Amino acid sequence: MLLAIDTTTRFAGIALYNEDGLRLEQLWETGNNHTVELIPYIVRACEEQAVNPTDLQAVAVALGPGSFTGLRVGLSVAKGLALALRIPVLGVPSLDAAAYAHRRDPLPVCAVLPAGRARWCVGFYEVIDGQWQRCGDYLLAAVPEIASRLMRPTLLCGEITNELAQILTASVPDNAVVAGPAAAVRRTGYVAELAWQRYTRGEQDDLSTLAPIYLQHA
């Protein structure tokens, strides 16, 4: 069994995943209470699924980009569990997980997460030569820059506010295709699925060097 943790933003989540697929997924709005709420959610989830700590084969954690404090809380808990249980830890970029849910959509995908101060963390994805992949580096961008990069019809997902959706659809009405609220949400089940793929390939990350992804202006 793999435990996945996502504390990227004020929306947090956990998931349990094994060879049969997703066993449990919980998402909630935590505000800035990651430190207080995360462990109790993990304990309850394991109790509900009758999972003992020794049943865990690996722990996955969303790496961001996102909230400075939130990411550090999630990574600290993941590393602590991995160290105590002597199991692998696997990091998954949060934008990759948000976009992965739409990998079968015919449109290219733009995943966004709030970065504060009217800025957004952005990643672009599409299928190239039959392979789903990120196109270029992660970006820290204001809304006008995001609009300028929508050169063709693109599906937008992630934590999209009504204001962002309205501005983009008004700026580039032919190219901004906004996923609905339920479809756009970042799900920890996809963090777990991406990490499970790595785990079955025998991969793991180094406990001492695994770090959150933070974006800054050049």
Secondary structure, DSSP 8 states (H G I E B T S, - for coil): -EEEEE-SSSEEEEEEEETTEEEEEEEEE-TT-HHHHHHHHHHHHHHHTT--GGG--EEEEE--SS-HHHHHHHHHHHHHHHHHHT--EEEE-HHHHHHHTTTTSSS-EEEEEEEETTEEEEEEEEEETTEEEE-S--EEEEHHHHHHH--S-EEEEES--HHHHHHHHHHSTTTEEE--HHHHS--HHHHHHHHHHHHHTT--B-TTT---------
